[in-house]
Amino acid sequence: MPNRDRLIFVILTGLASALSVPYLLVKTGAWEPAAAAAPDAASATPFRDPDDLPVVDEIADFSMTDQSENSVGRADLLGKVWVADVIFTRCPGPCAKMTRRMADLQDSIPPEWPVRFVSVTTDPGHDSPEVLRRYAETFHADPARWSFLNAPKADVAKLAVDGLKLVVLDKEEARESPEDLFIHSTVLALVDKRGRLRGAFESIPLDVSKLEGFEGAEPPAEESWETTLKPRLLKAIERLVAED
């Protein structure tokens, strides 16, 4: 295997291993469909069953700037359940699909529920609040519910990697184009109303069939977001909303 291809494979293998760790913190048993099936689900109170979502870590204080140039920190999100990911607007890979799925979650959760969405850019030098605002508008993000955050790279790493346990790697050696800037997690992190990390859920399942040594593996089903991943995450959000 050429050195360059070996480097890419090592990075992807490390990424796959890293992503599996937070996911395994969430119980993977089959969960029943969310309460949204009920006719009055929009106003129904989610039932309480938090035992499947152990406290992983407490998010440290942070201060970032959102797409409206407002300061957003940990204190602003206390009392809210929040779903977080890392993206960047020039991403040629999975970011658009991840953001569409966050938008799907936004549309699936009653706006009166204490749930917020947080997307942290891994390319803060380019993704200014104005750039993030235009990107957010493309996906019909409600700025009252969904914050796209910019901060110096050290602060991004502290929140995304140390706090949310998401993966963000510079990709200088493996870069194939000027816009191919990062390898980053495609996982959605879930934080409770007390600012504690409670689990991580795939937004795009890893296709191991594309990795060396897994050529015979079945690729994930195209509809797995609707049939498995989204219902599981909605159920977890409901459980955390119902906590005191």
C-alpha positions in Angstrom: 0.0 0.0 0.0 1.6 3.4 -1.0 2.5 5.7 2.0 -0.3 8.2 1.2 -3.0 5.6 0.9 -1.7 3.9 4.1 -1.9 7.3 5.9 -5.5 7.8 4.8 -6.4 4.3 5.9 -4.8 4.8 9.3 -6.7 8.0 9.8 -10.1 6.5 8.8 -9.5 3.5 10.9 -8.7 5.6 13.9 -11.8 7.7 13.2 -14.0 4.7 13.1 -12.6 3.5 16.4 -13.0 6.9 18.0 -16.6 7.2 16.8 -17.5 3.8 18.2 -16.5 4.7 21.8 -19.2 7.4 22.5 -21.8 5.4 20.6 -21.2 2.4 22.8 -22.0 4.6 25.8 -25.6 4.6 24.6 -27.6 1.4 25.1 -28.2 -0.2 21.7 -31.2 -2.3 22.5 -34.3 -1.9 20.4 -36.4 1.0 21.5 -40.1 1.4 20.9 -41.3 4.1 18.5 -41.4 7.6 19.9 -44.6 9.0 21.4 -45.1 11.1 18.3 -47.4 8.4 17.0 -50.2 9.6 19.3 -52.7 12.1 17.9 -51.9 14.7 20.5 -48.2 14.1 20.5 -47.3 17.7 19.7 -48.4 18.7 23.3 -47.7 15.4 25.0 -45.1 15.3 27.8 -42.4 12.7 27.0 -42.3 9.8 29.4 -39.4 9.5 31.8 -36.9 6.7 31.5 -33.3 8.2 31.7 -31.5 5.0 32.7 -30.4 4.2 29.2 -28.5 7.5 29.0 -25.7 7.5 31.6 -23.9 10.7 32.4 -20.7 10.6 30.4 -19.1 13.9 31.3 -19.9 17.5 32.2 -19.5 20.1 29.5 -17.0 22.8 30.6 -17.9 26.5 30.2 -17.4 28.0 26.8 -18.1 31.2 24.9 -18.7 31.3 21.1 -20.3 33.5 18.6 -23.4 32.4 16.7 -24.7 33.3 13.2 -26.5 36.4 14.6 -23.2 37.6 16.2 -24.6 36.8 19.7 -22.4 35.3 22.4 -23.5 31.7 23.3 -22.1 29.8 26.2 -22.9 26.8 28.5 -25.0 29.0 30.8 -27.3 30.0 27.8 -28.1 26.3 27.2 -28.7 25.2 30.8 -32.3 24.1 31.1 -32.3 22.9 27.5 -31.6 19.5 26.0 -29.2 20.1 23.1 -28.1 18.1 20.1 -24.6 19.1 18.8 -22.5 18.3 15.8 -19.3 19.7 14.1 -19.5 20.8 10.4 -17.9 23.4 8.2 -19.5 25.3 5.3 -16.9 24.4 2.6 -17.2 20.7 3.4 -17.2 18.6 0.3 -18.2 15.5 2.3 -20.9 14.7 4.8 -21.7 18.1 6.3 -24.6 18.9 4.1 -26.3 15.6 4.8 -25.6 16.0 8.6 -27.1 19.5 8.5 -30.2 18.2 6.6 -30.7 15.6 9.3 -30.4 18.2 12.0 -33.0 20.2 10.1 -35.2 17.1 10.0 -34.9 16.8 13.8 -35.7 20.5 14.2 -38.9 20.0 12.2 -39.8 16.8 14.1 -39.6 18.3 17.6 -42.4 20.6 18.9 -40.9 24.1 19.1 -42.2 24.6 22.7 -40.0 21.8 23.9 -36.8 22.9 25.6 -34.5 21.5 22.9 -31.8 23.4 21.1 -29.5 22.5 18.2 -25.8 23.4 18.1 -23.5 23.2 15.1 -19.8 24.1 15.7 -17.7 25.0 12.7 -14.3 23.4 12.5 -13.2 26.1 10.0 -13.5 29.3 12.0 -11.1 31.3 9.9 -13.5 31.0 7.0 -16.9 30.4 8.6 -17.6 33.9 10.0 -21.0 34.6 11.6 -22.2 36.0 8.2 -21.1 32.9 6.4 -22.7 30.7 9.0 -25.9 32.8 8.8 -26.2 32.2 5.0 -25.4 28.5 5.5 -28.1 28.3 8.2 -30.7 29.9 6.1 -30.0 27.4 3.3 -31.2 24.7 5.7 -34.1 26.8 7.1 -32.5 26.8 10.6 -34.6 28.7 13.2 -32.0 31.0 14.9 -34.1 30.9 18.1 -33.6 27.1 18.2 -30.4 26.4 16.3 -27.0 28.0 16.9 -24.1 27.8 14.4 -21.1 28.7 16.4 -17.7 30.2 15.6 -14.7 30.4 17.9 -10.9 30.2 17.8 -9.7 26.6 16.9 -8.4 26.0 20.5 -11.9 26.7 21.8 -13.5 24.6 19.2 -11.3 21.7 20.1 -12.0 22.2 23.8 -15.8 22.0 23.3 -16.0 19.5 20.4 -13.2 17.1 21.4 -12.8 17.4 25.1 -16.5 18.2 26.0 -18.6 16.5 23.3 -16.1 13.7 22.6 -16.4 14.3 18.9 -13.5 13.9 16.5 -11.9 16.8 14.6 -8.6 16.2 12.7 -6.7 18.5 10.4 -6.1 16.7 7.1 -3.0 18.4 5.7 -1.3 15.3 4.5 -4.4 13.6 3.2 -5.9 16.7 1.5 -7.1 16.1 -2.0 -8.3 19.6 -2.7 -8.0 23.0 -1.1 -11.5 22.6 0.3 -10.9 19.2 1.8 -9.9 20.6 5.1 -10.8 18.2 7.9 -11.8 14.7 8.9 -14.5 15.1 11.5 -17.1 13.2 13.4 -20.5 12.5 11.8 -22.0 11.8 15.2 -24.6 13.9 16.9 -23.9 14.4 20.6 -26.7 14.7 23.1 -26.4 17.0 26.2 -28.9 17.2 29.0 -30.5 20.2 30.7 -27.7 20.3 33.3 -25.0 20.6 30.7 -23.9 16.9 30.9 -23.0 14.8 27.9 -25.4 11.8 27.8 -24.6 10.0 24.6 -23.8 10.1 20.9 -25.8 8.9 18.0 -24.8 8.3 14.3 -26.2 10.8 11.8 -24.6 8.8 8.9 -23.7 5.2 9.7 -20.1 4.3 9.0 -19.9 2.2 5.8 -17.2 -0.2 6.8 -17.5 -2.0 3.5 -15.3 0.8 2.0 -12.4 0.0 4.5 -9.7 -2.4 3.7 -10.4 -5.8 5.2 -14.2 -5.2 5.3 -14.9 -5.6 1.6 -17.5 -8.3 2.2 -19.5 -6.3 4.7 -23.0 -5.1 3.9 -23.2 -1.3 3.4 -25.7 0.5 5.6 -29.3 0.7 4.3 -30.1 4.0 2.7 -33.3 4.4 4.7 -31.5 3.7 8.1 -31.9 7.4 9.2 -35.7 7.2 9.0 -36.1 3.7 10.2 -33.5 3.4 12.9 -31.2 6.4 13.6 -33.8 9.2 13.8 -36.3 7.3 15.9 -33.6 6.3 18.4 -32.4 9.8 18.8 -35.9 11.3 19.1 -36.6 8.8 21.9 -33.5 9.8 23.7 -34.3 13.5 23.4 -37.8 12.8 24.8 -36.3 11.0 27.8 -34.0 13.9 28.6 -36.7 16.5 28.1 -38.8 14.6 30.7 -36.0 14.7 33.3 -36.2 17.2 36.1 
